[in-house]
């Protein structure tokens, strides 16, 4: 198995090209570090009950261990999945919403990962508060990834009409599709989604979230080098890559 997609298909992770196809973006950003001695941490491990179609527990951690043969791999999950640990994979038990315990994992293990991936609950307040908490632990020049960001909430308003605000898709980054071209922060129904939160930063340079305090907002504004948002193969899903300044 030579490619990230081949590994994703072997381990049956939904990052593979036949599902979200996040592997195309991961390979674009990570391929130059494949043989480096890095630390990678992913939130959200998953042990799927359908063993016939998802036979591997901690599938994405196993994929990363093969893709980065010299890396130290860490995973965090609310469930105790430590039976999936190996000599290079360490698993921590923690609720993503427990910010103090989350910080303690990083501090007690002296964790300063080069890559952090949030594939956890996908709840917007968790995505935003976790970013504010863990970006400080990310190594300089490191990449922070948020998976499964919804472009808009398919929830009906009080008048029972869908609130939808589409962004254009266009190819811009060496043929890699970006998920936005412009953004105006006016629709209150979209104001606090992680998509609108990130697009606001991309266009206006501002971190504005009801889930992030002013100190952490200022830190993120000063430390994020770039934020690129890419579409999944699955409708209404996106992935974001944020690099920390070196």
GROMACS elastic network, one bead per residue, 0.5 to 0.9 nm:
[ bonds ]
;  ai    aj funct       b0    kb
    1     4     6  0.81419   500
    1     5     6  0.88833   500
    1     6     6  0.57522   500
    1     7     6  0.63294   500
    1    10     6  0.86067   500
    2     5     6  0.85882   500
    2     6     6  0.68124   500
    2     7     6  0.77662   500
    2    67     6  0.87143   500
    3     6     6  0.51963   500
    3     7     6  0.64884   500
    3     8     6  0.87119   500
    3    27     6  0.85488   500
    3    67     6  0.80533   500
    4     7     6  0.50786   500
    4     8     6  0.61102   500
    4     9     6  0.86111   500
    4    16     6  0.82833   500
    4    23     6  0.63426   500
    4    24     6  0.82260   500
    4    26     6  0.83017   500
    4    27     6  0.67153   500
    4    63     6  0.77586   500
    4    64     6  0.86052   500
    4    66     6  0.89010   500
    4    67     6  0.65083   500
    5     9     6  0.60726   500
    5    10     6  0.84619   500
    5    15     6  0.81297   500
    5    16     6  0.55143   500
    5    17     6  0.64137   500
    5    21     6  0.82613   500
    5    23     6  0.58649   500
    5    24     6  0.76832   500
    5    27     6  0.87202   500
    6     9     6  0.51474   500
    6    10     6  0.60985   500
    6    11     6  0.86728   500
    6    16     6  0.79688   500
    7    10     6  0.50150   500
    7    11     6  0.61865   500
    7    12     6  0.82939   500
    7    13     6  0.87810   500
    7    16     6  0.83136   500
    7    62     6  0.88239   500
    7    63     6  0.57197   500
    7    64     6  0.86120   500
    7    66     6  0.76401   500
    7    67     6  0.76258   500
    8    11     6  0.53174   500
    8    12     6  0.57791   500
    8    13     6  0.53553   500
    8    14     6  0.75712   500
    8    15     6  0.64509   500
    8    17     6  0.81809   500
    8    23     6  0.76489   500
    8    59     6  0.80664   500
    8    60     6  0.73109   500
    8    63     6  0.61614   500
    9    13     6  0.65650   500
    9    14     6  0.83717   500
    9    15     6  0.85124   500
    9    16     6  0.57320   500
    9    17     6  0.79527   500
    9    18     6  0.82389   500
   10    13     6  0.80984   500
   10    63     6  0.84530   500
   11    54     6  0.76173   500
   11    55     6  0.76261   500
   11    56     6  0.61556   500
   11    57     6  0.88392   500
   11    58     6  0.89599   500
   11    59     6  0.53417   500
   11    60     6  0.72811   500
   11    62     6  0.74091   500
   11    63     6  0.66037   500
   12    15     6  0.83956   500
   12    16     6  0.74461   500
   12    53     6  0.73268   500
   12    54     6  0.56862   500
   12    55     6  0.75315   500
   12    56     6  0.73939   500
   12    59     6  0.67934   500
   12    60     6  0.84479   500
   13    16     6  0.60698   500
   13    19     6  0.85691   500
   13    54     6  0.76714   500
   13    56     6  0.87612   500
   13    58     6  0.89819   500
   13    59     6  0.58166   500
   13    60     6  0.59674   500
   13    63     6  0.83055   500
   14    17     6  0.81217   500
   14    18     6  0.78682   500
   14    19     6  0.54177   500
   14    20     6  0.60240   500
   14    21     6  0.76596   500
   14    22     6  0.83197   500
   14    60     6  0.86739   500
   15    18     6  0.82788   500
   15    19     6  0.64259   500
   15    20     6  0.53357   500
   15    21     6  0.53768   500
   15    23     6  0.57224   500
   15    60     6  0.80752   500
   16    19     6  0.56298   500
   16    20     6  0.63455   500
   16    22     6  0.65647   500
   16    23     6  0.58336   500
   16    24     6  0.85527   500
   17    20     6  0.63173   500
   17    22     6  0.70735   500
   17    23     6  0.66554   500
   17    24     6  0.76017   500
   17   233     6  0.81930   500
   18    21     6  0.63449   500
   18   233     6  0.82933   500
   19    22     6  0.83411   500
   19   232     6  0.83001   500
   19   233     6  0.65340   500
   19   234     6  0.70457   500
   20    23     6  0.81754   500
   20   148     6  0.88094   500
   20   231     6  0.86524   500
   20   234     6  0.57259   500
   20   237     6  0.81728   500
   20   238     6  0.87259   500
   21    24     6  0.61846   500
   21    25     6  0.79936   500
   21   232     6  0.62894   500
   21   233     6  0.60961   500
   21   234     6  0.86534   500
   22    25     6  0.54617   500
   22    26     6  0.62734   500
   22    27     6  0.86763   500
   22   147     6  0.85295   500
   22   230     6  0.86855   500
   22   231     6  0.85543   500
   22   232     6  0.65654   500
   22   233     6  0.83204   500
   22   238     6  0.88179   500
   22   239     6  0.73781   500
   23    27     6  0.58966   500
   23    28     6  0.83845   500
   24    27     6  0.53878   500
   24    28     6  0.63143   500
   24    29     6  0.89662   500
   24   176     6  0.82942   500
   25    28     6  0.50033   500
   25    29     6  0.63607   500
   25    30     6  0.84379   500
   25   176     6  0.74351   500
   25   230     6  0.78289   500
   25   239     6  0.86178   500
   25   241     6  0.89170   500
   26    29     6  0.53349   500
   26    30     6  0.57181   500
   26    31     6  0.77392   500
   27    30     6  0.51604   500
   27    31     6  0.50714   500
   27    32     6  0.86148   500
   28    31     6  0.61208   500
   28    32     6  0.84475   500
   28   176     6  0.84813   500
   29    32     6  0.75586   500
   29    33     6  0.86750   500
   29   143     6  0.85031   500
   29   241     6  0.85074   500
   30    33     6  0.55602   500
   30    34     6  0.66235   500
   30   143     6  0.89416   500
   31    34     6  0.52470   500
   31    35     6  0.86694   500
   31    67     6  0.88840   500
   32    35     6  0.78486   500
   32    36     6  0.84027   500
   33    36     6  0.51301   500
   33    37     6  0.82899   500
   33    38     6  0.78816   500
   33    68     6  0.77767   500
   34    37     6  0.86123   500
   34    38     6  0.88548   500
   34    67     6  0.64106   500
   34    69     6  0.73688   500
   34    70     6  0.80729   500
   34    71     6  0.85181   500
   35    38     6  0.85749   500
   35    67     6  0.84390   500
   35    68     6  0.59543   500
   35    69     6  0.63796   500
   35    70     6  0.60095   500
   35    71     6  0.79114   500
   36    68     6  0.73128   500
   36    69     6  0.82088   500
   36    70     6  0.60922   500
   36    71     6  0.68552   500
   37    68     6  0.81127   500
   37    69     6  0.83288   500
   37    72     6  0.74220   500
   38    68     6  0.80803   500
   38    70     6  0.71324   500
   38    72     6  0.63362   500
   38    73     6  0.85638   500
   38   113     6  0.72230   500
   38   114     6  0.60405   500
   38   115     6  0.80584   500
   39    71     6  0.55962   500
   39    73     6  0.60037   500
   39    74     6  0.76627   500
   39   111     6  0.80857   500
   39   112     6  0.73974   500
   39   114     6  0.54434   500
   39   115     6  0.66330   500
   39   116     6  0.87426   500
   40    64     6  0.81959   500
   40    71     6  0.71114   500
   40    72     6  0.63527   500
   40    73     6  0.50474   500
   40    74     6  0.61085   500
   40    75     6  0.84267   500
   40   112     6  0.89741   500
   40   113     6  0.54008   500
   40   114     6  0.60235   500
   40   116     6  0.59793   500
   40   117     6  0.79813   500
   41    61     6  0.86763   500
   41    72     6  0.85367   500
   41    73     6  0.59714   500
   41    75     6  0.54805   500
   41    76     6  0.76589   500
   41   111     6  0.89976   500
   41   113     6  0.64578   500
   41   114     6  0.83550   500
   41   115     6  0.62642   500
   41   117     6  0.62800   500
   41   118     6  0.86688   500
   42    45     6  0.73453   500
   42    60     6  0.85123   500
   42    61     6  0.75394   500
   42    73     6  0.81673   500
   42    74     6  0.64049   500
   42    76     6  0.63805   500
   42    77     6  0.88557   500
   42   115     6  0.82075   500
   42   116     6  0.57676   500
   42   118     6  0.59893   500
   42   119     6  0.68314   500
   42   120     6  0.83026   500
   43    74     6  0.86068   500
   43    75     6  0.57476   500
   43    77     6  0.61254   500
   43    96     6  0.77029   500
   43   116     6  0.79153   500
   43   117     6  0.61562   500
   43   119     6  0.54276   500
   43   120     6  0.51587   500
   43   121     6  0.87470   500
   44    58     6  0.87160   500
   44    75     6  0.71110   500
   44    76     6  0.59829   500
   44    77     6  0.50829   500
   44    78     6  0.78549   500
   44    96     6  0.87305   500
   44   117     6  0.86814   500
   44   118     6  0.70012   500
   44   119     6  0.50186   500
   44   121     6  0.72564   500
   45    57     6  0.77162   500
   45    58     6  0.50028   500
   45    59     6  0.74214   500
   45    60     6  0.71949   500
   45    61     6  0.73426   500
   45    75     6  0.64388   500
   45    76     6  0.67002   500
   45    77     6  0.58008   500
   45    78     6  0.89191   500
   45    79     6  0.87095   500
   45    81     6  0.78840   500
   45    91     6  0.87887   500
   45   119     6  0.78787   500
   45   120     6  0.77425   500
   46    57     6  0.64966   500
   46    58     6  0.57751   500
   46    59     6  0.76634   500
   46    60     6  0.88043   500
   46    77     6  0.77065   500
   46    79     6  0.84092   500
   46    81     6  0.81969   500
   47    50     6  0.88469   500
   47    51     6  0.88509   500
   47    54     6  0.80997   500
   47    55     6  0.85570   500
   47    56     6  0.71590   500
   47    58     6  0.60723   500
   47    59     6  0.79006   500
   47    81     6  0.76965   500
   48    51     6  0.66281   500
   48    53     6  0.87079   500
   48    54     6  0.59722   500
   48    55     6  0.76324   500
   48    56     6  0.78976   500
   48    57     6  0.68462   500
   48    58     6  0.89436   500
   49    52     6  0.88242   500
   49    54     6  0.76972   500
   49    55     6  0.86850   500
   50    53     6  0.58274   500
   50    54     6  0.57507   500
   50    55     6  0.73194   500
   51    56     6  0.74502   500
   51    57     6  0.89887   500
   52    55     6  0.58830   500
   54    57     6  0.77934   500
   54    59     6  0.82771   500
   55    59     6  0.84618   500
   56    59     6  0.52771   500
   56    62     6  0.84992   500
   57    60     6  0.86018   500
   57    61     6  0.88748   500
   57    62     6  0.85680   500
   57    81     6  0.81055   500
   57    84     6  0.65263   500
   58    61     6  0.54119   500
   58    62     6  0.63979   500
   58    63     6  0.87725   500
   58    75     6  0.83483   500
   58    81     6  0.78622   500
   58    84     6  0.64391   500
   58    85     6  0.87417   500
   59    62     6  0.52223   500
   59    63     6  0.62201   500
   59    64     6  0.87503   500
   60    64     6  0.61154   500
   60    65     6  0.85313   500
   61    64     6  0.50764   500
   61    65     6  0.61386   500
   61    66     6  0.87165   500
   61    73     6  0.68687   500
   61    74     6  0.76305   500
   61    75     6  0.70366   500
   61    89     6  0.72005   500
   62    65     6  0.50639   500
   62    66     6  0.64008   500
   62    67     6  0.86453   500
   62    73     6  0.87891   500
   62    89     6  0.78938   500
   63    66     6  0.53183   500
   63    67     6  0.61272   500
   63    68     6  0.85562   500
   64    68     6  0.57997   500
   64    69     6  0.82216   500
   64    71     6  0.84226   500
   64    73     6  0.73740   500
   65    68     6  0.53122   500
   65    69     6  0.58324   500
   65    70     6  0.80105   500
   65    71     6  0.67906   500
   65    72     6  0.77379   500
   65    73     6  0.64974   500
   65    88     6  0.72126   500
   65    89     6  0.73649   500
   66    69     6  0.54025   500
   66    70     6  0.89070   500
   67    70     6  0.89795   500
   67    71     6  0.88772   500
   68    71     6  0.53013   500
   68    72     6  0.84672   500
   68    73     6  0.88628   500
   69    72     6  0.87324   500
   70    88     6  0.88097   500
   71    88     6  0.74903   500
   72    88     6  0.55319   500
   72    89     6  0.66648   500
   72    90     6  0.81518   500
   72   113     6  0.89999   500
   73    88     6  0.59910   500
   73    90     6  0.63033   500
   73    91     6  0.85198   500
   74    88     6  0.83232   500
   74    89     6  0.56956   500
   74    91     6  0.56792   500
   74    92     6  0.75539   500
   75    89     6  0.75616   500
   75    90     6  0.63613   500
   75    92     6  0.61117   500
   75    93     6  0.85395   500
   76    79     6  0.86597   500
   76    81     6  0.89005   500
   76    90     6  0.88004   500
   76    91     6  0.58231   500
   76    93     6  0.57782   500
   76    94     6  0.62437   500
   76    95     6  0.82641   500
   76    96     6  0.80825   500
   76   102     6  0.88544   500
   76   120     6  0.85643   500
   77    80     6  0.69832   500
   77    81     6  0.73879   500
   77    91     6  0.77569   500
   77    92     6  0.66482   500
   77    93     6  0.53187   500
   77    94     6  0.56326   500
   77    95     6  0.66240   500
   77    96     6  0.74758   500
   77   120     6  0.75419   500
   78    81     6  0.87032   500
   78    92     6  0.85996   500
   78    93     6  0.55611   500
   78    96     6  0.70071   500
   78   120     6  0.89702   500
   79    82     6  0.88708   500
   79    93     6  0.62955   500
   79    94     6  0.75869   500
   79    95     6  0.82206   500
   80    83     6  0.80465   500
   80    91     6  0.83719   500
   80    92     6  0.77684   500
   80    93     6  0.55852   500
   80    94     6  0.85084   500
   81    84     6  0.59828   500
   81    85     6  0.79538   500
   81    91     6  0.69745   500
   81    92     6  0.81599   500
   81    93     6  0.75987   500
   82    85     6  0.53742   500
   82    90     6  0.75438   500
   82    91     6  0.53640   500
   82    92     6  0.71571   500
   82    93     6  0.79095   500
   83    86     6  0.84768   500
   83    91     6  0.86176   500
   84    89     6  0.79324   500
   84    90     6  0.84289   500
   84    91     6  0.76691   500
   85    88     6  0.77050   500
   85    89     6  0.51408   500
   85    90     6  0.53997   500
   85    91     6  0.61536   500
   86    90     6  0.68502   500
   87    90     6  0.77326   500
   92   105     6  0.75972   500
   94    97     6  0.83949   500
   94    98     6  0.71411   500
   94   101     6  0.68409   500
   94   102     6  0.66137   500
   94   105     6  0.85681   500
   95    98     6  0.53389   500
   95    99     6  0.82646   500
   95   101     6  0.80257   500
   95   102     6  0.76781   500
   96    99     6  0.68678   500
   96   101     6  0.86724   500
   96   102     6  0.68155   500
   96   120     6  0.72390   500
   96   121     6  0.76239   500
   96   126     6  0.69045   500
   96   130     6  0.73147   500
   97   100     6  0.89118   500
   97   101     6  0.89670   500
   97   102     6  0.81784   500
   97   125     6  0.87797   500
   97   126     6  0.61957   500
   97   129     6  0.82327   500
   97   130     6  0.78446   500
   98   101     6  0.55476   500
   98   102     6  0.61069   500
   98   103     6  0.87397   500
   99   103     6  0.61512   500
   99   104     6  0.85620   500
   99   129     6  0.81953   500
   99   130     6  0.75365   500
   99   133     6  0.72741   500
  100   103     6  0.51596   500
  100   104     6  0.61657   500
  100   105     6  0.88084   500
  101   105     6  0.63427   500
  101   106     6  0.89235   500
  102   105     6  0.53589   500
  102   106     6  0.68616   500
  102   107     6  0.89266   500
  102   130     6  0.87691   500
  102   133     6  0.84267   500
  102   134     6  0.84199   500
  103   106     6  0.53069   500
  103   107     6  0.61761   500
  103   108     6  0.85408   500
  103   133     6  0.73521   500
  103   134     6  0.75201   500
  103   137     6  0.87161   500
  104   108     6  0.57079   500
  104   109     6  0.81667   500
  105   108     6  0.54519   500
  105   109     6  0.60624   500
  105   110     6  0.82345   500
  105   111     6  0.78043   500
  106   109     6  0.54084   500
  106   110     6  0.57249   500
  106   112     6  0.73206   500
  106   134     6  0.85623   500
  106   137     6  0.72777   500
  107   111     6  0.64494   500
  107   112     6  0.88707   500
  107   137     6  0.86759   500
  108   111     6  0.77901   500
  109   112     6  0.89549   500
  111   137     6  0.70874   500
  111   138     6  0.84134   500
  112   115     6  0.88494   500
  112   136     6  0.87966   500
  112   137     6  0.51998   500
  112   138     6  0.53483   500
  112   139     6  0.52843   500
  112   140     6  0.89999   500
  113   116     6  0.64244   500
  113   137     6  0.70839   500
  113   138     6  0.53332   500
  113   139     6  0.56632   500
  113   142     6  0.74205   500
  113   143     6  0.88918   500
  114   138     6  0.60787   500
  114   139     6  0.51413   500
  114   140     6  0.76878   500
  114   141     6  0.74948   500
  114   143     6  0.63811   500
  114   144     6  0.83611   500
  115   138     6  0.70842   500
  115   139     6  0.79646   500
  115   142     6  0.56999   500
  115   144     6  0.58431   500
  115   145     6  0.77121   500
  116   134     6  0.81716   500
  116   135     6  0.84182   500
  116   138     6  0.70974   500
  116   142     6  0.81410   500
  116   143     6  0.65317   500
  116   145     6  0.61397   500
  116   146     6  0.86250   500
  117   120     6  0.86832   500
  117   143     6  0.84047   500
  117   144     6  0.59582   500
  117   146     6  0.60083   500
  117   147     6  0.74545   500
  118   121     6  0.85032   500
  118   122     6  0.80774   500
  118   127     6  0.72012   500
  118   130     6  0.81026   500
  118   131     6  0.83728   500
  118   144     6  0.79157   500
  118   145     6  0.60240   500
  118   147     6  0.61216   500
  119   122     6  0.67541   500
  119   127     6  0.89465   500
  119   145     6  0.84157   500
  119   146     6  0.65761   500
  119   147     6  0.53574   500
  119   148     6  0.73350   500
  120   123     6  0.82404   500
  120   126     6  0.83422   500
  120   127     6  0.81471   500
  120   146     6  0.89992   500
  120   147     6  0.83504   500
  121   124     6  0.86691   500
  121   126     6  0.70788   500
  121   127     6  0.79641   500
  122   125     6  0.85756   500
  122   126     6  0.69477   500
  122   127     6  0.62933   500
  122   146     6  0.86000   500
  122   147     6  0.75557   500
  122   148     6  0.64671   500
  122   149     6  0.71143   500
  122   150     6  0.88715   500
  123   126     6  0.52898   500
  123   127     6  0.61560   500
  123   128     6  0.87457   500
  123   149     6  0.89165   500
  123   194     6  0.88544   500
  124   127     6  0.50655   500
  124   128     6  0.62154   500
  124   129     6  0.85264   500
  124   149     6  0.81526   500
  124   150     6  0.89468   500
  124   192     6  0.77573   500
  124   193     6  0.59724   500
  124   194     6  0.55770   500
  124   195     6  0.89326   500
  125   128     6  0.52890   500
  125   129     6  0.59279   500
  125   130     6  0.81988   500
  125   192     6  0.85345   500
  125   193     6  0.83921   500
  125   194     6  0.80653   500
  125   209     6  0.89683   500
  125   210     6  0.85330   500
  125   211     6  0.60429   500
  125   212     6  0.89802   500
  126   129     6  0.52745   500
  126   130     6  0.56802   500
  126   131     6  0.82614   500
  126   211     6  0.85157   500
  127   130     6  0.53965   500
  127   131     6  0.61995   500
  127   132     6  0.88198   500
  127   146     6  0.71997   500
  127   149     6  0.87283   500
  127   194     6  0.70552   500
  128   131     6  0.51647   500
  128   132     6  0.63501   500
  128   133     6  0.87288   500
  128   194     6  0.66930   500
  128   197     6  0.84406   500
  128   209     6  0.76417   500
  128   211     6  0.65309   500
  128   212     6  0.70514   500
  129   132     6  0.50857   500
  129   133     6  0.61803   500
  129   134     6  0.86244   500
  129   211     6  0.58299   500
  129   212     6  0.59937   500
  130   133     6  0.50212   500
  130   134     6  0.58798   500
  130   135     6  0.80747   500
  131   134     6  0.54083   500
  131   135     6  0.55896   500
  131   136     6  0.87065   500
  131   144     6  0.80362   500
  131   146     6  0.84904   500
  131   220     6  0.88036   500
  132   135     6  0.58819   500
  132   136     6  0.75067   500
  132   211     6  0.89102   500
  132   212     6  0.65586   500
  132   213     6  0.86472   500
  132   216     6  0.58855   500
  132   217     6  0.73929   500
  132   219     6  0.84508   500
  132   220     6  0.71176   500
  133   136     6  0.64738   500
  133   137     6  0.79166   500
  133   216     6  0.79045   500
  134   137     6  0.52180   500
  134   138     6  0.65773   500
  134   144     6  0.88710   500
  135   138     6  0.51049   500
  135   139     6  0.85148   500
  135   144     6  0.72358   500
  135   220     6  0.76010   500
  135   223     6  0.87235   500
  135   224     6  0.89531   500
  135   244     6  0.78495   500
  136   139     6  0.81016   500
  136   219     6  0.83220   500
  136   220     6  0.85461   500
  136   223     6  0.89456   500
  138   141     6  0.82624   500
  138   142     6  0.60113   500
  138   143     6  0.75797   500
  138   144     6  0.75074   500
  138   244     6  0.74259   500
  139   142     6  0.51498   500
  139   143     6  0.83424   500
  139   244     6  0.75810   500
  139   246     6  0.81801   500
  140   143     6  0.88126   500
  140   223     6  0.89844   500
  140   243     6  0.85469   500
  140   244     6  0.57086   500
  140   245     6  0.57957   500
  141   225     6  0.84102   500
  141   243     6  0.62097   500
  141   245     6  0.51703   500
  142   242     6  0.83905   500
  142   243     6  0.56790   500
  142   244     6  0.54294   500
  142   245     6  0.77894   500
  142   246     6  0.77904   500
  143   241     6  0.65110   500
  143   242     6  0.56201   500
  143   244     6  0.63605   500
  144   240     6  0.81171   500
  144   241     6  0.58207   500
  144   242     6  0.50483   500
  144   243     6  0.61995   500
  144   244     6  0.77240   500
  145   239     6  0.71132   500
  145   240     6  0.55535   500
  145   242     6  0.63074   500
  145   243     6  0.87386   500
  146   149     6  0.70533   500
  146   238     6  0.84915   500
  146   239     6  0.56981   500
  146   240     6  0.52085   500
  146   241     6  0.68090   500
  146   242     6  0.84853   500
  147   237     6  0.81544   500
  147   238     6  0.65377   500
  147   240     6  0.66355   500
  147   241     6  0.89848   500
  148   232     6  0.79324   500
  148   236     6  0.85428   500
  148   237     6  0.50969   500
  148   238     6  0.52565   500
  148   239     6  0.58253   500
  148   240     6  0.87164   500
  149   152     6  0.88625   500
  149   193     6  0.85002   500
  149   194     6  0.65054   500
  149   195     6  0.61950   500
  149   236     6  0.78221   500
  149   237     6  0.53507   500
  149   239     6  0.60737   500
  149   240     6  0.77922   500
  150   153     6  0.68261   500
  150   193     6  0.77312   500
  150   194     6  0.74869   500
  150   195     6  0.64228   500
  150   235     6  0.88089   500
  150   236     6  0.52701   500
  150   238     6  0.63156   500
  151   164     6  0.88502   500
  151   165     6  0.80289   500
  151   166     6  0.74349   500
  151   167     6  0.81512   500
  151   179     6  0.89621   500
  151   193     6  0.80111   500
  151   194     6  0.82581   500
  151   195     6  0.55718   500
  151   196     6  0.77500   500
  151   236     6  0.53369   500
  151   237     6  0.64511   500
  151   238     6  0.71118   500
  152   155     6  0.87738   500
  152   163     6  0.78064   500
  152   164     6  0.61561   500
  152   165     6  0.65857   500
  152   166     6  0.77029   500
  152   189     6  0.89800   500
  152   190     6  0.67027   500
  152   193     6  0.73064   500
  152   195     6  0.74627   500
  152   196     6  0.83500   500
  152   236     6  0.70850   500
  153   156     6  0.85816   500
  153   162     6  0.86365   500
  153   163     6  0.72519   500
  153   164     6  0.73724   500
  153   189     6  0.82644   500
  153   190     6  0.73834   500
  153   193     6  0.77860   500
  153   236     6  0.88589   500
  154   162     6  0.64107   500
  154   163     6  0.68266   500
  154   164     6  0.72649   500
  155   160     6  0.87222   500
  155   161     6  0.84111   500
  155   162     6  0.63040   500
  155   163     6  0.69236   500
  156   159     6  0.74168   500
  156   161     6  0.52797   500
  156   163     6  0.65017   500
  157   160     6  0.51997   500
  157   161     6  0.58216   500
  157   162     6  0.66314   500
  157   163     6  0.67977   500
  157   189     6  0.84516   500
  158   161     6  0.76348   500
  159   162     6  0.87975   500
  163   189     6  0.72914   500
  163   190     6  0.83646   500
  164   190     6  0.86361   500
  165   187     6  0.85683   500
  165   190     6  0.81345   500
  167   179     6  0.70665   500
  167   180     6  0.54361   500
  167   181     6  0.67895   500
  167   182     6  0.72173   500
  167   183     6  0.78052   500
  168   178     6  0.89505   500
  168   179     6  0.68876   500
  168   180     6  0.56656   500
  168   181     6  0.60093   500
  168   182     6  0.80047   500
  169   177     6  0.68113   500
  169   178     6  0.61518   500
  169   179     6  0.50978   500
  169   180     6  0.58219   500
  169   181     6  0.70979   500
  169   230     6  0.87855   500
  169   231     6  0.81605   500
  170   176     6  0.87294   500
  170   177     6  0.57014   500
  170   178     6  0.58895   500
  170   179     6  0.70654   500
  170   180     6  0.74943   500
  170   181     6  0.75458   500
  171   174     6  0.76344   500
  171   175     6  0.54360   500
  171   176     6  0.58448   500
  171   178     6  0.60951   500
  171   179     6  0.88767   500
  172   175     6  0.60104   500
  172   176     6  0.64503   500
  172   177     6  0.63424   500
  172   178     6  0.65623   500
  173   177     6  0.67642   500
  173   178     6  0.71809   500
  174   177     6  0.85388   500
  176   230     6  0.78204   500
  177   229     6  0.85212   500
  177   230     6  0.59183   500
  177   231     6  0.69859   500
  178   181     6  0.80074   500
  178   228     6  0.68260   500
  178   229     6  0.55992   500
  178   231     6  0.68235   500
  179   228     6  0.80092   500
  179   229     6  0.52303   500
  179   231     6  0.54984   500
  179   238     6  0.74977   500
  179   239     6  0.88912   500
  180   183     6  0.77332   500
  180   199     6  0.74208   500
  180   228     6  0.88728   500
  180   229     6  0.71085   500
  180   230     6  0.81576   500
  181   203     6  0.87080   500
  182   199     6  0.78972   500
  182   202     6  0.88973   500
  182   203     6  0.68574   500
  183   196     6  0.79131   500
  183   199     6  0.63828   500
  183   200     6  0.66021   500
  183   202     6  0.87251   500
  183   203     6  0.66541   500
  183   204     6  0.86733   500
  184   187     6  0.81859   500
  184   196     6  0.89210   500
  184   199     6  0.88335   500
  184   200     6  0.74834   500
  184   203     6  0.85694   500
  185   188     6  0.79519   500
  185   190     6  0.83003   500
  185   191     6  0.67444   500
  185   196     6  0.75565   500
  185   197     6  0.89939   500
  185   200     6  0.68757   500
  186   189     6  0.89190   500
  186   190     6  0.82759   500
  186   191     6  0.74130   500
  187   190     6  0.55039   500
  187   191     6  0.61178   500
  188   192     6  0.78320   500
  189   192     6  0.76656   500
  189   193     6  0.84861   500
  190   193     6  0.56428   500
  190   194     6  0.89492   500
  190   195     6  0.84413   500
  190   196     6  0.63878   500
  190   197     6  0.88835   500
  191   194     6  0.87266   500
  191   196     6  0.61479   500
  191   197     6  0.71466   500
  191   209     6  0.83771   500
  192   195     6  0.82140   500
  192   196     6  0.65623   500
  192   197     6  0.61880   500
  192   208     6  0.83834   500
  192   209     6  0.62637   500
  192   210     6  0.71792   500
  192   211     6  0.86903   500
  193   196     6  0.53612   500
  193   197     6  0.60909   500
  193   198     6  0.86633   500
  193   209     6  0.88709   500
  194   198     6  0.60754   500
  194   199     6  0.84365   500
  194   209     6  0.88172   500
  195   198     6  0.53128   500
  195   199     6  0.60384   500
  195   200     6  0.84374   500
  195   229     6  0.85921   500
  195   238     6  0.83476   500
  195   240     6  0.89459   500
  196   199     6  0.50213   500
  196   200     6  0.58785   500
  196   201     6  0.85831   500
  197   200     6  0.52819   500
  197   201     6  0.66283   500
  197   202     6  0.89559   500
  197   206     6  0.86496   500
  197   207     6  0.69156   500
  197   208     6  0.64838   500
  197   209     6  0.67066   500
  198   201     6  0.51079   500
  198   202     6  0.62272   500
  198   203     6  0.87429   500
  198   206     6  0.88101   500
  198   207     6  0.76740   500
  198   208     6  0.89667   500
  198   227     6  0.75525   500
  198   228     6  0.89150   500
  198   229     6  0.82772   500
  198   240     6  0.83656   500
  199   203     6  0.61303   500
  199   204     6  0.81184   500
  199   227     6  0.86033   500
  199   229     6  0.82499   500
  200   203     6  0.54114   500
  200   204     6  0.54920   500
  200   205     6  0.68371   500
  200   206     6  0.62848   500
  200   207     6  0.72429   500
  200   208     6  0.78148   500
  201   204     6  0.52365   500
  201   207     6  0.56572   500
  201   208     6  0.80380   500
  201   221     6  0.79750   500
  201   227     6  0.80130   500
  202   205     6  0.58199   500
  202   206     6  0.79657   500
  202   226     6  0.77335   500
  202   227     6  0.62999   500
  202   228     6  0.78551   500
  203   206     6  0.82084   500
  204   207     6  0.87874   500
  205   221     6  0.67658   500
  206   217     6  0.80297   500
  206   218     6  0.85948   500
  206   220     6  0.89276   500
  206   221     6  0.63624   500
  207   212     6  0.84396   500
  207   214     6  0.89219   500
  207   216     6  0.89233   500
  207   217     6  0.53381   500
  207   218     6  0.74587   500
  207   220     6  0.70520   500
  207   221     6  0.62093   500
  208   211     6  0.86996   500
  208   212     6  0.75185   500
  208   213     6  0.89277   500
  208   214     6  0.86352   500
  208   217     6  0.69660   500
  209   212     6  0.54010   500
  209   213     6  0.78563   500
  209   217     6  0.81331   500
  210   213     6  0.75125   500
  212   215     6  0.82885   500
  212   216     6  0.63256   500
  212   217     6  0.62797   500
  213   216     6  0.55191   500
  213   217     6  0.61203   500
  213   218     6  0.87264   500
  214   218     6  0.61100   500
  214   219     6  0.85611   500
  215   218     6  0.52646   500
  215   219     6  0.62986   500
  215   220     6  0.88034   500
  216   220     6  0.61878   500
  216   221     6  0.85783   500
  217   220     6  0.52270   500
  217   221     6  0.61738   500
  217   222     6  0.86526   500
  218   221     6  0.51129   500
  218   222     6  0.62094   500
  218   223     6  0.86291   500
  219   222     6  0.52276   500
  219   223     6  0.60796   500
  219   224     6  0.85044   500
  220   223     6  0.51330   500
  220   224     6  0.57459   500
  220   244     6  0.88543   500
  221   224     6  0.59726   500
  221   225     6  0.88231   500
  222   225     6  0.82412   500
  222   245     6  0.85483   500
  223   243     6  0.84697   500
  223   244     6  0.56486   500
  223   245     6  0.54634   500
  223   246     6  0.87128   500
  224   227     6  0.72989   500
  224   242     6  0.65515   500
  224   243     6  0.58728   500
  224   245     6  0.59571   500
  225   242     6  0.72144   500
  225   243     6  0.53549   500
  225   244     6  0.53324   500
  225   246     6  0.83920   500
  226   241     6  0.79343   500
  226   242     6  0.56122   500
  226   243     6  0.55435   500
  226   244     6  0.75860   500
  226   245     6  0.84406   500
  227   240     6  0.67527   500
  227   241     6  0.56034   500
  227   243     6  0.67337   500
  228   239     6  0.83799   500
  228   240     6  0.55783   500
  228   241     6  0.53038   500
  228   242     6  0.65987   500
  229   238     6  0.67144   500
  229   239     6  0.57279   500
  229   241     6  0.65091   500
  229   242     6  0.88086   500
  230   237     6  0.88637   500
  230   238     6  0.55262   500
  230   239     6  0.53221   500
  230   240     6  0.62680   500
  230   241     6  0.84106   500
  231   234     6  0.80419   500
  231   235     6  0.84026   500
  231   236     6  0.79299   500
  231   237     6  0.62516   500
  231   239     6  0.63947   500
  231   240     6  0.88738   500
  232   235     6  0.70344   500
  232   236     6  0.76921   500
  232   237     6  0.53033   500
  232   238     6  0.50249   500
  232   239     6  0.69035   500
  233   236     6  0.88885   500
  233   237     6  0.77056   500
  233   238     6  0.86319   500
  234   237     6  0.58553   500
  234   238     6  0.83820   500
  235   238     6  0.86686   500
  243   246     6  0.88050   500
